[in-house]
């Protein structure tokens, strides 16, 4: 059987610092750390359907610590987002 050298069409492409990428929420959104600023602690939440920035879609947290902050979609599928830093939770 011959092997096809054709690749399937690209469905989605996004660039993120250090490969940080999550999908969640309803309707579907994704969270990335943008490459443009090369700055940790800044997250963008965008709609999966058209890559538009969500309302309050830029989340930043000042971290004066060696510990970095992290962000994720709440596990209860409510669409909420939890942003945790060394000394605060949003």
PyMOL Python script that loads the backbone (N, CA, C, O; Angstrom):
from pymol import cmd

cmd.read_pdbstr("""\
ATOM      1  N   UNK A   1       0.848  -1.172   0.000  1.00  0.00           N
ATOM      2  CA  UNK A   1       0.000   0.000   0.000  1.00  0.00           C
ATOM      3  C   UNK A   1       0.895   1.237   0.000  1.00  0.00           C
ATOM      4  O   UNK A   1       1.749   1.359   0.878  1.00  0.00           O
ATOM      5  N   UNK A   2       0.735   2.151  -0.943  1.00  0.00           N
ATOM      6  CA  UNK A   2       1.583   3.342  -1.016  1.00  0.00           C
ATOM      7  C   UNK A   2       1.264   4.308   0.130  1.00  0.00           C
ATOM      8  O   UNK A   2       0.113   4.462   0.539  1.00  0.00           O
ATOM      9  N   UNK A   3       2.315   4.945   0.628  1.00  0.00           N
ATOM     10  CA  UNK A   3       2.152   5.931   1.694  1.00  0.00           C
ATOM     11  C   UNK A   3       1.887   7.296   1.063  1.00  0.00           C
ATOM     12  O   UNK A   3       2.626   7.725   0.176  1.00  0.00           O
ATOM     13  N   UNK A   4       0.847   7.969   1.512  1.00  0.00           N
ATOM     14  CA  UNK A   4       0.500   9.284   0.983  1.00  0.00           C
ATOM     15  C   UNK A   4       1.408  10.344   1.598  1.00  0.00           C
ATOM     16  O   UNK A   4       1.651  10.341   2.804  1.00  0.00           O
ATOM     17  N   UNK A   5       1.895  11.232   0.774  1.00  0.00           N
ATOM     18  CA  UNK A   5       2.740  12.324   1.259  1.00  0.00           C
ATOM     19  C   UNK A   5       1.926  13.593   1.468  1.00  0.00           C
ATOM     20  O   UNK A   5       2.467  14.633   1.841  1.00  0.00           O
ATOM     21  N   UNK A   6       0.628  13.500   1.226  1.00  0.00           N
ATOM     22  CA  UNK A   6      -0.241  14.656   1.447  1.00  0.00           C
ATOM     23  C   UNK A   6      -0.533  14.785   2.934  1.00  0.00           C
ATOM     24  O   UNK A   6      -0.812  13.794   3.609  1.00  0.00           O
ATOM     25  N   UNK A   7      -0.470  15.982   3.426  1.00  0.00           N
ATOM     26  CA  UNK A   7      -0.809  16.218   4.828  1.00  0.00           C
ATOM     27  C   UNK A   7      -2.222  16.768   4.899  1.00  0.00           C
ATOM     28  O   UNK A   7      -2.676  17.428   3.964  1.00  0.00           O
ATOM     29  N   UNK A   8      -2.924  16.506   5.992  1.00  0.00           N
ATOM     30  CA  UNK A   8      -4.277  17.044   6.120  1.00  0.00           C
ATOM     31  C   UNK A   8      -4.220  18.566   6.265  1.00  0.00           C
ATOM     32  O   UNK A   8      -3.179  19.116   6.626  1.00  0.00           O
ATOM     33  N   UNK A   9      -5.333  19.245   5.986  1.00  0.00           N
ATOM     34  CA  UNK A   9      -5.339  20.708   6.112  1.00  0.00           C
ATOM     35  C   UNK A   9      -5.173  21.122   7.574  1.00  0.00           C
ATOM     36  O   UNK A   9      -5.636  20.436   8.485  1.00  0.00           O
ATOM     37  N   UNK A  10      -4.516  22.240   7.776  1.00  0.00           N
ATOM     38  CA  UNK A  10      -4.309  22.787   9.109  1.00  0.00           C
ATOM     39  C   UNK A  10      -5.634  23.324   9.634  1.00  0.00           C
ATOM     40  O   UNK A  10      -6.269  24.151   8.979  1.00  0.00           O
ATOM     41  N   UNK A  11      -6.054  22.869  10.796  1.00  0.00           N
ATOM     42  CA  UNK A  11      -7.332  23.285  11.361  1.00  0.00           C
ATOM     43  C   UNK A  11      -7.194  24.452  12.321  1.00  0.00           C
ATOM     44  O   UNK A  11      -8.104  25.272  12.441  1.00  0.00           O
ATOM     45  N   UNK A  12      -6.051  24.530  13.012  1.00  0.00           N
ATOM     46  CA  UNK A  12      -5.882  25.554  14.036  1.00  0.00           C
ATOM     47  C   UNK A  12      -4.397  25.774  14.248  1.00  0.00           C
ATOM     48  O   UNK A  12      -3.622  24.819  14.297  1.00  0.00           O
ATOM     49  N   UNK A  13      -3.998  27.038  14.375  1.00  0.00           N
ATOM     50  CA  UNK A  13      -2.599  27.343  14.652  1.00  0.00           C
ATOM     51  C   UNK A  13      -2.530  28.557  15.560  1.00  0.00           C
ATOM     52  O   UNK A  13      -3.196  29.566  15.327  1.00  0.00           O
ATOM     53  N   UNK A  14      -1.711  28.444  16.601  1.00  0.00           N
ATOM     54  CA  UNK A  14      -1.516  29.550  17.531  1.00  0.00           C
ATOM     55  C   UNK A  14      -0.101  29.420  18.102  1.00  0.00           C
ATOM     56  O   UNK A  14       0.430  28.317  18.234  1.00  0.00           O
ATOM     57  N   UNK A  15       0.483  30.541  18.430  1.00  0.00           N
ATOM     58  CA  UNK A  15       1.832  30.546  18.985  1.00  0.00           C
ATOM     59  C   UNK A  15       1.748  30.924  20.462  1.00  0.00           C
ATOM     60  O   UNK A  15       1.008  31.835  20.834  1.00  0.00           O
ATOM     61  N   UNK A  16       2.502  30.228  21.295  1.00  0.00           N
ATOM     62  CA  UNK A  16       2.457  30.469  22.731  1.00  0.00           C
ATOM     63  C   UNK A  16       3.844  30.286  23.333  1.00  0.00           C
ATOM     64  O   UNK A  16       4.586  29.385  22.943  1.00  0.00           O
ATOM     65  N   UNK A  17       4.185  31.141  24.279  1.00  0.00           N
ATOM     66  CA  UNK A  17       5.466  31.065  24.970  1.00  0.00           C
ATOM     67  C   UNK A  17       5.568  29.757  25.736  1.00  0.00           C
ATOM     68  O   UNK A  17       4.643  29.394  26.463  1.00  0.00           O
ATOM     69  N   UNK A  18       6.655  29.058  25.588  1.00  0.00           N
ATOM     70  CA  UNK A  18       6.937  27.799  26.289  1.00  0.00           C
ATOM     71  C   UNK A  18       5.848  26.746  26.098  1.00  0.00           C
ATOM     72  O   UNK A  18       5.633  25.916  26.982  1.00  0.00           O
ATOM     73  N   UNK A  19       5.170  26.768  24.973  1.00  0.00           N
ATOM     74  CA  UNK A  19       4.147  25.772  24.638  1.00  0.00           C
ATOM     75  C   UNK A  19       3.000  25.706  25.643  1.00  0.00           C
ATOM     76  O   UNK A  19       2.357  24.664  25.775  1.00  0.00           O
ATOM     77  N   UNK A  20       2.735  26.797  26.349  1.00  0.00           N
ATOM     78  CA  UNK A  20       1.618  26.835  27.289  1.00  0.00           C
ATOM     79  C   UNK A  20       0.323  27.004  26.499  1.00  0.00           C
ATOM     80  O   UNK A  20       0.137  28.024  25.835  1.00  0.00           O
ATOM     81  N   UNK A  21      -0.573  26.019  26.562  1.00  0.00           N
ATOM     82  CA  UNK A  21      -1.813  26.042  25.791  1.00  0.00           C
ATOM     83  C   UNK A  21      -2.853  25.184  26.492  1.00  0.00           C
ATOM     84  O   UNK A  21      -2.572  24.047  26.871  1.00  0.00           O
ATOM     85  N   UNK A  22      -4.058  25.729  26.665  1.00  0.00           N
ATOM     86  CA  UNK A  22      -5.162  24.970  27.254  1.00  0.00           C
ATOM     87  C   UNK A  22      -6.434  25.268  26.484  1.00  0.00           C
ATOM     88  O   UNK A  22      -6.601  26.365  25.950  1.00  0.00           O
ATOM     89  N   UNK A  23      -7.319  24.307  26.426  1.00  0.00           N
ATOM     90  CA  UNK A  23      -8.647  24.502  25.831  1.00  0.00           C
ATOM     91  C   UNK A  23      -9.685  24.159  26.886  1.00  0.00           C
ATOM     92  O   UNK A  23      -9.541  23.175  27.612  1.00  0.00           O
ATOM     93  N   UNK A  24     -10.736  24.976  26.968  1.00  0.00           N
ATOM     94  CA  UNK A  24     -11.801  24.714  27.928  1.00  0.00           C
ATOM     95  C   UNK A  24     -12.907  25.742  27.793  1.00  0.00           C
ATOM     96  O   UNK A  24     -12.949  26.505  26.828  1.00  0.00           O
ATOM     97  N   UNK A  25     -13.798  25.754  28.767  1.00  0.00           N
ATOM     98  CA  UNK A  25     -14.895  26.711  28.791  1.00  0.00           C
ATOM     99  C   UNK A  25     -16.016  26.344  27.828  1.00  0.00           C
ATOM    100  O   UNK A  25     -15.907  25.390  27.057  1.00  0.00           O
ATOM    101  N   UNK A  26     -17.088  27.115  27.887  1.00  0.00           N
ATOM    102  CA  UNK A  26     -18.216  26.940  26.980  1.00  0.00           C
ATOM    103  C   UNK A  26     -18.761  28.305  26.628  1.00  0.00           C
ATOM    104  O   UNK A  26     -19.152  29.023  27.549  1.00  0.00           O
ATOM    105  N   UNK A  27     -18.820  28.723  25.390  1.00  0.00           N
ATOM    106  CA  UNK A  27     -18.263  28.007  24.246  1.00  0.00           C
ATOM    107  C   UNK A  27     -16.747  27.893  24.372  1.00  0.00           C
ATOM    108  O   UNK A  27     -16.135  28.558  25.208  1.00  0.00           O
ATOM    109  N   UNK A  28     -16.149  27.053  23.545  1.00  0.00           N
ATOM    110  CA  UNK A  28     -14.736  26.721  23.662  1.00  0.00           C
ATOM    111  C   UNK A  28     -13.832  27.942  23.540  1.00  0.00           C
ATOM    112  O   UNK A  28     -13.989  28.775  22.647  1.00  0.00           O
ATOM    113  N   UNK A  29     -12.885  28.019  24.463  1.00  0.00           N
ATOM    114  CA  UNK A  29     -11.858  29.052  24.476  1.00  0.00           C
ATOM    115  C   UNK A  29     -10.510  28.389  24.707  1.00  0.00           C
ATOM    116  O   UNK A  29     -10.437  27.214  25.069  1.00  0.00           O
ATOM    117  N   UNK A  30      -9.460  29.139  24.499  1.00  0.00           N
ATOM    118  CA  UNK A  30      -8.130  28.638  24.804  1.00  0.00           C
ATOM    119  C   UNK A  30      -7.336  29.697  25.550  1.00  0.00           C
ATOM    120  O   UNK A  30      -7.618  30.890  25.440  1.00  0.00           O
ATOM    121  N   UNK A  31      -6.350  29.256  26.303  1.00  0.00           N
ATOM    122  CA  UNK A  31      -5.477  30.141  27.072  1.00  0.00           C
ATOM    123  C   UNK A  31      -4.050  29.932  26.578  1.00  0.00           C
ATOM    124  O   UNK A  31      -3.570  28.804  26.465  1.00  0.00           O
ATOM    125  N   UNK A  32      -3.382  31.054  26.286  1.00  0.00           N
ATOM    126  CA  UNK A  32      -1.977  31.003  25.884  1.00  0.00           C
ATOM    127  C   UNK A  32      -1.191  32.079  26.624  1.00  0.00           C
ATOM    128  O   UNK A  32      -1.769  33.004  27.194  1.00  0.00           O
ATOM    129  N   UNK A  33       0.111  31.951  26.609  1.00  0.00           N
ATOM    130  CA  UNK A  33       1.007  33.023  27.021  1.00  0.00           C
ATOM    131  C   UNK A  33       1.586  33.563  25.723  1.00  0.00           C
ATOM    132  O   UNK A  33       2.338  32.859  25.048  1.00  0.00           O
ATOM    133  N   UNK A  34       1.251  34.803  25.357  1.00  0.00           N
ATOM    134  CA  UNK A  34       1.671  35.302  24.049  1.00  0.00           C
ATOM    135  C   UNK A  34       3.188  35.412  23.919  1.00  0.00           C
ATOM    136  O   UNK A  34       3.882  35.765  24.872  1.00  0.00           O
ATOM    137  N   UNK A  35       3.683  35.106  22.734  1.00  0.00           N
ATOM    138  CA  UNK A  35       5.114  35.204  22.438  1.00  0.00           C
ATOM    139  C   UNK A  35       5.575  36.646  22.281  1.00  0.00           C
ATOM    140  O   UNK A  35       6.748  36.951  22.493  1.00  0.00           O
ATOM    141  N   UNK A  36       4.670  37.522  21.914  1.00  0.00           N
ATOM    142  CA  UNK A  36       5.050  38.890  21.554  1.00  0.00           C
ATOM    143  C   UNK A  36       5.785  39.610  22.683  1.00  0.00           C
ATOM    144  O   UNK A  36       6.770  40.307  22.440  1.00  0.00           O
ATOM    145  N   UNK A  37       5.314  39.444  23.899  1.00  0.00           N
ATOM    146  CA  UNK A  37       5.913  40.171  25.018  1.00  0.00           C
ATOM    147  C   UNK A  37       7.072  39.421  25.646  1.00  0.00           C
ATOM    148  O   UNK A  37       7.865  40.009  26.381  1.00  0.00           O
ATOM    149  N   UNK A  38       7.180  38.139  25.370  1.00  0.00           N
ATOM    150  CA  UNK A  38       8.217  37.296  25.994  1.00  0.00           C
ATOM    151  C   UNK A  38       8.232  37.516  27.508  1.00  0.00           C
ATOM    152  O   UNK A  38       9.287  37.628  28.133  1.00  0.00           O
ATOM    153  N   UNK A  39       7.037  37.572  28.066  1.00  0.00           N
ATOM    154  CA  UNK A  39       6.896  37.895  29.478  1.00  0.00           C
ATOM    155  C   UNK A  39       6.012  36.853  30.141  1.00  0.00           C
ATOM    156  O   UNK A  39       4.884  36.616  29.708  1.00  0.00           O
ATOM    157  N   UNK A  40       6.524  36.239  31.182  1.00  0.00           N
ATOM    158  CA  UNK A  40       5.707  35.291  31.933  1.00  0.00           C
ATOM    159  C   UNK A  40       4.707  36.071  32.778  1.00  0.00           C
ATOM    160  O   UNK A  40       4.925  37.242  33.086  1.00  0.00           O
ATOM    161  N   UNK A  41       3.615  35.417  33.147  1.00  0.00           N
ATOM    162  CA  UNK A  41       2.619  36.062  33.989  1.00  0.00           C
ATOM    163  C   UNK A  41       1.548  36.796  33.214  1.00  0.00           C
ATOM    164  O   UNK A  41       0.663  37.399  33.821  1.00  0.00           O
ATOM    165  N   UNK A  42       1.598  36.767  31.893  1.00  0.00           N
ATOM    166  CA  UNK A  42       0.566  37.383  31.061  1.00  0.00           C
ATOM    167  C   UNK A  42      -0.103  36.263  30.277  1.00  0.00           C
ATOM    168  O   UNK A  42       0.566  35.481  29.603  1.00  0.00           O
ATOM    169  N   UNK A  43      -1.418  36.193  30.369  1.00  0.00           N
ATOM    170  CA  UNK A  43      -2.180  35.151  29.687  1.00  0.00           C
ATOM    171  C   UNK A  43      -3.269  35.783  28.835  1.00  0.00           C
ATOM    172  O   UNK A  43      -3.882  36.770  29.240  1.00  0.00           O
ATOM    173  N   UNK A  44      -3.508  35.223  27.669  1.00  0.00           N
ATOM    174  CA  UNK A  44      -4.602  35.657  26.809  1.00  0.00           C
ATOM    175  C   UNK A  44      -5.616  34.532  26.722  1.00  0.00           C
ATOM    176  O   UNK A  44      -5.259  33.373  26.510  1.00  0.00           O
ATOM    177  N   UNK A  45      -6.898  34.888  26.890  1.00  0.00           N
ATOM    178  CA  UNK A  45      -7.999  33.943  26.749  1.00  0.00           C
ATOM    179  C   UNK A  45      -8.735  34.338  25.473  1.00  0.00           C
ATOM    180  O   UNK A  45      -9.230  35.460  25.360  1.00  0.00           O
ATOM    181  N   UNK A  46      -8.807  33.423  24.521  1.00  0.00           N
ATOM    182  CA  UNK A  46      -9.378  33.712  23.198  1.00  0.00           C
ATOM    183  C   UNK A  46     -10.409  32.664  22.813  1.00  0.00           C
ATOM    184  O   UNK A  46     -10.357  31.523  23.272  1.00  0.00           O
ATOM    185  N   UNK A  47     -11.349  33.069  21.959  1.00  0.00           N
ATOM    186  CA  UNK A  47     -12.371  32.153  21.446  1.00  0.00           C
ATOM    187  C   UNK A  47     -11.732  31.217  20.414  1.00  0.00           C
ATOM    188  O   UNK A  47     -10.989  31.660  19.540  1.00  0.00           O
ATOM    189  N   UNK A  48     -12.024  29.946  20.524  1.00  0.00           N
ATOM    190  CA  UNK A  48     -11.471  28.960  19.604  1.00  0.00           C
ATOM    191  C   UNK A  48     -12.016  29.144  18.185  1.00  0.00           C
ATOM    192  O   UNK A  48     -11.310  28.892  17.209  1.00  0.00           O
ATOM    193  N   UNK A  49     -13.287  29.590  18.074  1.00  0.00           N
ATOM    194  CA  UNK A  49     -13.914  29.681  16.752  1.00  0.00           C
ATOM    195  C   UNK A  49     -13.317  30.757  15.861  1.00  0.00           C
ATOM    196  O   UNK A  49     -13.275  30.586  14.642  1.00  0.00           O
ATOM    197  N   UNK A  50     -12.846  31.884  16.448  1.00  0.00           N
ATOM    198  CA  UNK A  50     -12.347  32.971  15.594  1.00  0.00           C
ATOM    199  C   UNK A  50     -11.107  33.679  16.152  1.00  0.00           C
ATOM    200  O   UNK A  50     -10.698  34.713  15.625  1.00  0.00           O
ATOM    201  N   UNK A  51     -10.515  33.136  17.200  1.00  0.00           N
ATOM    202  CA  UNK A  51      -9.304  33.685  17.824  1.00  0.00           C
ATOM    203  C   UNK A  51      -9.486  35.075  18.424  1.00  0.00           C
ATOM    204  O   UNK A  51      -8.497  35.748  18.714  1.00  0.00           O
ATOM    205  N   UNK A  52     -10.732  35.524  18.619  1.00  0.00           N
ATOM    206  CA  UNK A  52     -10.961  36.847  19.204  1.00  0.00           C
ATOM    207  C   UNK A  52     -10.703  36.794  20.709  1.00  0.00           C
ATOM    208  O   UNK A  52     -10.971  35.785  21.362  1.00  0.00           O
ATOM    209  N   UNK A  53     -10.185  37.884  21.242  1.00  0.00           N
ATOM    210  CA  UNK A  53      -9.904  37.988  22.660  1.00  0.00           C
ATOM    211  C   UNK A  53     -11.215  38.030  23.436  1.00  0.00           C
ATOM    212  O   UNK A  53     -12.121  38.781  23.076  1.00  0.00           O
ATOM    213  N   UNK A  54     -11.325  37.242  24.483  1.00  0.00           N
ATOM    214  CA  UNK A  54     -12.539  37.205  25.303  1.00  0.00           C
ATOM    215  C   UNK A  54     -12.659  38.496  26.113  1.00  0.00           C
ATOM    216  O   UNK A  54     -11.683  39.225  26.284  1.00  0.00           O
ATOM    217  N   UNK A  55     -13.866  38.767  26.609  1.00  0.00           N
ATOM    218  CA  UNK A  55     -14.064  39.895  27.518  1.00  0.00           C
ATOM    219  C   UNK A  55     -13.189  39.639  28.739  1.00  0.00           C
ATOM    220  O   UNK A  55     -13.222  38.543  29.297  1.00  0.00           O
ATOM    221  N   UNK A  56     -12.412  40.621  29.161  1.00  0.00           N
ATOM    222  CA  UNK A  56     -11.420  40.461  30.232  1.00  0.00           C
ATOM    223  C   UNK A  56     -10.423  39.358  29.873  1.00  0.00           C
ATOM    224  O   UNK A  56      -9.966  38.611  30.739  1.00  0.00           O
ATOM    225  N   UNK A  57     -10.099  39.269  28.599  1.00  0.00           N
ATOM    226  CA  UNK A  57      -9.283  38.174  28.079  1.00  0.00           C
ATOM    227  C   UNK A  57      -7.792  38.291  28.302  1.00  0.00           C
ATOM    228  O   UNK A  57      -7.054  37.365  27.966  1.00  0.00           O
ATOM    229  N   UNK A  58      -7.323  39.395  28.856  1.00  0.00           N
ATOM    230  CA  UNK A  58      -5.906  39.505  29.205  1.00  0.00           C
ATOM    231  C   UNK A  58      -5.805  39.462  30.716  1.00  0.00           C
ATOM    232  O   UNK A  58      -6.322  40.334  31.413  1.00  0.00           O
ATOM    233  N   UNK A  59      -5.135  38.441  31.210  1.00  0.00           N
ATOM    234  CA  UNK A  59      -4.952  38.272  32.649  1.00  0.00           C
ATOM    235  C   UNK A  59      -3.475  38.439  32.979  1.00  0.00           C
ATOM    236  O   UNK A  59      -2.619  37.762  32.409  1.00  0.00           O
ATOM    237  N   UNK A  60      -3.190  39.343  33.901  1.00  0.00           N
ATOM    238  CA  UNK A  60      -1.816  39.589  34.332  1.00  0.00           C
ATOM    239  C   UNK A  60      -1.769  39.541  35.850  1.00  0.00           C
ATOM    240  O   UNK A  60      -2.743  39.859  36.533  1.00  0.00           O
ATOM    241  N   UNK A  61      -0.626  39.141  36.353  1.00  0.00           N
ATOM    242  CA  UNK A  61      -0.429  39.124  37.794  1.00  0.00           C
ATOM    243  C   UNK A  61       1.019  39.507  38.066  1.00  0.00           C
ATOM    244  O   UNK A  61       1.946  38.894  37.536  1.00  0.00           O
ATOM    245  N   UNK A  62       1.203  40.530  38.897  1.00  0.00           N
ATOM    246  CA  UNK A  62       2.564  40.917  39.254  1.00  0.00           C
ATOM    247  C   UNK A  62       3.103  39.902  40.248  1.00  0.00           C
ATOM    248  O   UNK A  62       2.511  39.664  41.300  1.00  0.00           O
ATOM    249  N   UNK A  63       4.216  39.320  39.901  1.00  0.00           N
ATOM    250  CA  UNK A  63       4.830  38.315  40.759  1.00  0.00           C
ATOM    251  C   UNK A  63       6.254  38.750  41.098  1.00  0.00           C
ATOM    252  O   UNK A  63       7.133  38.761  40.236  1.00  0.00           O
ATOM    253  N   UNK A  64       6.461  39.097  42.326  1.00  0.00           N
ATOM    254  CA  UNK A  64       7.800  39.483  42.782  1.00  0.00           C
ATOM    255  C   UNK A  64       8.382  38.298  43.543  1.00  0.00           C
ATOM    256  O   UNK A  64       8.809  38.433  44.689  1.00  0.00           O
ATOM    257  N   UNK A  65       8.394  37.161  42.907  1.00  0.00           N
ATOM    258  CA  UNK A  65       8.812  35.933  43.555  1.00  0.00           C
ATOM    259  C   UNK A  65       9.468  35.026  42.527  1.00  0.00           C
ATOM    260  O   UNK A  65       9.293  35.212  41.323  1.00  0.00           O
ATOM    261  N   UNK A  66      10.212  34.061  42.998  1.00  0.00           N
ATOM    262  CA  UNK A  66      10.786  33.064  42.102  1.00  0.00           C
ATOM    263  C   UNK A  66       9.722  32.104  41.598  1.00  0.00           C
ATOM    264  O   UNK A  66       9.888  31.476  40.553  1.00  0.00           O
ATOM    265  N   UNK A  67       8.625  31.992  42.345  1.00  0.00           N
ATOM    266  CA  UNK A  67       7.517  31.129  41.928  1.00  0.00           C
ATOM    267  C   UNK A  67       6.728  31.821  40.820  1.00  0.00           C
ATOM    268  O   UNK A  67       6.421  33.009  40.918  1.00  0.00           O
ATOM    269  N   UNK A  68       6.407  31.087  39.788  1.00  0.00           N
ATOM    270  CA  UNK A  68       5.607  31.676  38.717  1.00  0.00           C
ATOM    271  C   UNK A  68       4.119  31.463  38.994  1.00  0.00           C
ATOM    272  O   UNK A  68       3.738  30.610  39.795  1.00  0.00           O
ATOM    273  N   UNK A  69       3.301  32.241  38.327  1.00  0.00           N
ATOM    274  CA  UNK A  69       1.856  32.060  38.449  1.00  0.00           C
ATOM    275  C   UNK A  69       1.404  31.037  37.420  1.00  0.00           C
ATOM    276  O   UNK A  69       2.152  30.688  36.507  1.00  0.00           O
ATOM    277  N   UNK A  70       0.189  30.564  37.575  1.00  0.00           N
ATOM    278  CA  UNK A  70      -0.381  29.613  36.628  1.00  0.00           C
ATOM    279  C   UNK A  70      -1.874  29.864  36.528  1.00  0.00           C
ATOM    280  O   UNK A  70      -2.488  30.456  37.415  1.00  0.00           O
ATOM    281  N   UNK A  71      -2.436  29.398  35.428  1.00  0.00           N
ATOM    282  CA  UNK A  71      -3.845  29.662  35.135  1.00  0.00           C
ATOM    283  C   UNK A  71      -4.447  28.420  34.481  1.00  0.00           C
ATOM    284  O   UNK A  71      -3.770  27.715  33.732  1.00  0.00           O
ATOM    285  N   UNK A  72      -5.711  28.162  34.766  1.00  0.00           N
ATOM    286  CA  UNK A  72      -6.381  27.030  34.123  1.00  0.00           C
ATOM    287  C   UNK A  72      -7.889  27.211  34.184  1.00  0.00           C
ATOM    288  O   UNK A  72      -8.404  27.987  34.988  1.00  0.00           O
ATOM    289  N   UNK A  73      -8.588  26.481  33.322  1.00  0.00           N
ATOM    290  CA  UNK A  73     -10.049  26.474  33.359  1.00  0.00           C
ATOM    291  C   UNK A  73     -10.496  25.681  34.574  1.00  0.00           C
ATOM    292  O   UNK A  73      -9.918  24.642  34.889  1.00  0.00           O
ATOM    293  N   UNK A  74     -11.524  26.167  35.259  1.00  0.00           N
ATOM    294  CA  UNK A  74     -12.040  25.480  36.446  1.00  0.00           C
ATOM    295  C   UNK A  74     -12.510  24.083  36.049  1.00  0.00           C
ATOM    296  O   UNK A  74     -13.164  23.931  35.017  1.00  0.00           O
ATOM    297  N   UNK A  75     -12.192  23.059  36.845  1.00  0.00           N
ATOM    298  CA  UNK A  75     -12.545  21.680  36.465  1.00  0.00           C
ATOM    299  C   UNK A  75     -14.040  21.364  36.470  1.00  0.00           C
ATOM    300  O   UNK A  75     -14.424  20.288  36.011  1.00  0.00           O
ATOM    301  N   UNK A  76     -14.897  22.256  36.971  1.00  0.00           N
ATOM    302  CA  UNK A  76     -16.334  21.951  36.992  1.00  0.00           C
ATOM    303  C   UNK A  76     -17.038  22.283  35.676  1.00  0.00           C
ATOM    304  O   UNK A  76     -18.265  22.217  35.598  1.00  0.00           O
ATOM    305  N   UNK A  77     -16.264  22.643  34.631  1.00  0.00           N
ATOM    306  CA  UNK A  77     -16.797  22.950  33.295  1.00  0.00           C
ATOM    307  C   UNK A  77     -17.754  24.144  33.306  1.00  0.00           C
ATOM    308  O   UNK A  77     -18.631  24.240  32.447  1.00  0.00           O
ATOM    309  N   UNK A  78     -17.595  25.047  34.266  1.00  0.00           N
ATOM    310  CA  UNK A  78     -18.447  26.236  34.356  1.00  0.00           C
ATOM    311  C   UNK A  78     -17.958  27.367  33.463  1.00  0.00           C
ATOM    312  O   UNK A  78     -18.669  28.354  33.274  1.00  0.00           O
ATOM    313  N   UNK A  79     -16.766  27.242  32.915  1.00  0.00           N
ATOM    314  CA  UNK A  79     -16.194  28.309  32.111  1.00  0.00           C
ATOM    315  C   UNK A  79     -15.385  29.296  32.928  1.00  0.00           C
ATOM    316  O   UNK A  79     -14.775  30.215  32.382  1.00  0.00           O
ATOM    317  N   UNK A  80     -15.381  29.103  34.247  1.00  0.00           N
ATOM    318  CA  UNK A  80     -14.581  29.986  35.098  1.00  0.00           C
ATOM    319  C   UNK A  80     -13.101  29.669  34.936  1.00  0.00           C
ATOM    320  O   UNK A  80     -12.724  28.569  34.530  1.00  0.00           O
ATOM    321  N   UNK A  81     -12.282  30.645  35.257  1.00  0.00           N
ATOM    322  CA  UNK A  81     -10.827  30.492  35.155  1.00  0.00           C
ATOM    323  C   UNK A  81     -10.218  30.769  36.514  1.00  0.00           C
ATOM    324  O   UNK A  81     -10.632  31.696  37.211  1.00  0.00           O
ATOM    325  N   UNK A  82      -9.245  29.975  36.886  1.00  0.00           N
ATOM    326  CA  UNK A  82      -8.530  30.168  38.154  1.00  0.00           C
ATOM    327  C   UNK A  82      -7.103  30.606  37.821  1.00  0.00           C
ATOM    328  O   UNK A  82      -6.392  29.936  37.072  1.00  0.00           O
ATOM    329  N   UNK A  83      -6.704  31.735  38.389  1.00  0.00           N
ATOM    330  CA  UNK A  83      -5.367  32.283  38.169  1.00  0.00           C
ATOM    331  C   UNK A  83      -4.702  32.356  39.545  1.00  0.00           C
ATOM    332  O   UNK A  83      -5.155  33.086  40.426  1.00  0.00           O
ATOM    333  N   UNK A  84      -3.631  31.596  39.714  1.00  0.00           N
ATOM    334  CA  UNK A  84      -2.970  31.463  41.024  1.00  0.00           C
ATOM    335  C   UNK A  84      -1.557  31.995  40.938  1.00  0.00           C
ATOM    336  O   UNK A  84      -0.780  31.609  40.065  1.00  0.00           O
ATOM    337  N   UNK A  85      -1.242  32.875  41.847  1.00  0.00           N
ATOM    338  CA  UNK A  85       0.114  33.421  41.951  1.00  0.00           C
ATOM    339  C   UNK A  85       0.725  33.043  43.292  1.00  0.00           C
ATOM    340  O   UNK A  85       0.090  32.349  44.086  1.00  0.00           O
ATOM    341  N   UNK A  86       1.945  33.489  43.555  1.00  0.00           N
ATOM    342  CA  UNK A  86       2.624  33.126  44.792  1.00  0.00           C
ATOM    343  C   UNK A  86       1.907  33.639  46.044  1.00  0.00           C
ATOM    344  O   UNK A  86       2.025  33.036  47.111  1.00  0.00           O
ATOM    345  N   UNK A  87       1.164  34.749  45.926  1.00  0.00           N
ATOM    346  CA  UNK A  87       0.505  35.285  47.119  1.00  0.00           C
ATOM    347  C   UNK A  87      -0.927  35.769  46.878  1.00  0.00           C
ATOM    348  O   UNK A  87      -1.462  36.529  47.685  1.00  0.00           O
ATOM    349  N   UNK A  88      -1.547  35.343  45.789  1.00  0.00           N
ATOM    350  CA  UNK A  88      -2.962  35.667  45.568  1.00  0.00           C
ATOM    351  C   UNK A  88      -3.608  34.703  44.587  1.00  0.00           C
ATOM    352  O   UNK A  88      -2.935  34.064  43.778  1.00  0.00           O
ATOM    353  N   UNK A  89      -4.945  34.614  44.681  1.00  0.00           N
ATOM    354  CA  UNK A  89      -5.736  33.778  43.763  1.00  0.00           C
ATOM    355  C   UNK A  89      -6.829  34.669  43.190  1.00  0.00           C
ATOM    356  O   UNK A  89      -7.514  35.382  43.924  1.00  0.00           O
ATOM    357  N   UNK A  90      -6.985  34.619  41.868  1.00  0.00           N
ATOM    358  CA  UNK A  90      -8.070  35.399  41.221  1.00  0.00           C
ATOM    359  C   UNK A  90      -9.097  34.443  40.659  1.00  0.00           C
ATOM    360  O   UNK A  90     -10.090  34.876  40.075  1.00  0.00           O
TER     361      UNK A  90
END
""", "prot")
cmd.dss("prot")
cmd.show_as("cartoon", "prot")
cmd.util.cbc("prot")
cmd.orient("prot")
